[in-house]
Amino acid sequence: MKLISRLLALCLFAVFFIFALKNSQIVELHFLLIPPITSPLALVLLGFFGAGALLGVIAMSPTVFRHRRELTRHKKTINALQKESEAQQQARNQPPQPDSVSNQ
């Protein structure tokens, strides 16, 4: 599995490297009041891809943290129920206690 993922990563790197070599045209990026930025097309696309990935991670983080909190809460509940079940099982396996005899 590691070999397959490394081969896939190597193939993707080769594809993106060839893409960057073939798209080396200079482009101007105009955005609001910022002076135009000139850079190669591949670099602009890479920058926007990275920004999109970062925004996606930021957008997903509240959901991920909520699921982690729920998972922790569920694990605590499971542990408590397992301890309770073990205590009940132990109580069932013990012989009954004799009635106390009082000497008068």
ABEGO torsion letter per residue (X at the ends): XAAAAAAAAAAAAAAAAAAAAABABBBBBBBEABBBBBBBAAAAAAAAAAAAAAAAAAAAAAAAAAAAAAAAAAAAAAAAAAAAAAAAAAAAABBBBBBBBBBX
